Amino acid sequence: MTQSFDAAYYRRFYVNRRTQAVSRAELERRATTVAALINQLEIPVERILDAGCGLGWMRRPLLRTFKDARYVGLEVSQHLCRQMGWIQGSLTSFKPRGQFDLIICHDVMQYLDDRDAKNAFKNLAGWCRGALYFHVPTLRDWRENVDPDCSDSNVHLRSAAWYRKQLAQHFVHAGIGLYVRRDVPFMQWELERSEGSR
């Protein structure tokens, strides 16, 4: 990984409203949705790993739902680890004690080359004893959903099929059974869609 995740990186892609790739409100909504789905599936959560937690914007909504859970923020950025108190490490180097009931891996895997990404999936499978929430922009997302002016382009873009193949070795897609009328517009990331849709 050659990216420098310093203060300037987080100011540009997270803090500055004109250039941020994602807002705090969006990540809090996403975390609330993930927590609700985990509750619906009746998966008990005592330990949460937020792998690549960044500014930790998913922490509060997750702990609001899983009040007694222990949250572990894992981050590669020395800057954020000093500032926020996260554990410094990566998906390829972290050595946790025990497993986690819920792992969040949001917009991290695109920073790893193919070899490291495959190793990271093996690690995630070994660390997880419950559910994995996985999100990453795909090649198609980059064309259809990503604003290039507000997104770090120093990444490895892959197809959804590549990610699904890696995930299928250790995980099953849980789905939620939500259907939207064909004439209702909405934005959805490629890996959130069922295979073969739209």
Sequence and secondary structure as in RCSB ss.txt:
>XXXX:A:sequence
MTQSFDAAYYRRFYVNRRTQAVSRAELERRATTVAALINQLEIPVERILDAGCGLGWMRRPLLRTFKDARYVGLE
VSQHLCRQMGWIQGSLTSFKPRGQFDLIICHDVMQYLDDRDAKNAFKNLAGWCRGALYFHVPTLRDWRENVDPDC
SDSNVHLRSAAWYRKQLAQHFVHAGIGLYVRRDVPFMQWELERSEGSR
>XXXX:A:secstr
      HHHHIIIII TTT SS HHHHHHHHHHHHHHHHHTT   SEEEEET TT TTHHHHHHHSTT EEEEEE
S HHHHHHH  EE  TTT   SS EEEEEEES GGGS HHHHHHHHHHHHHHEEEEEEEE   HHHHHHT  GGG
S   S    HHHHHHHHHTT           TTS     GGGS TT  
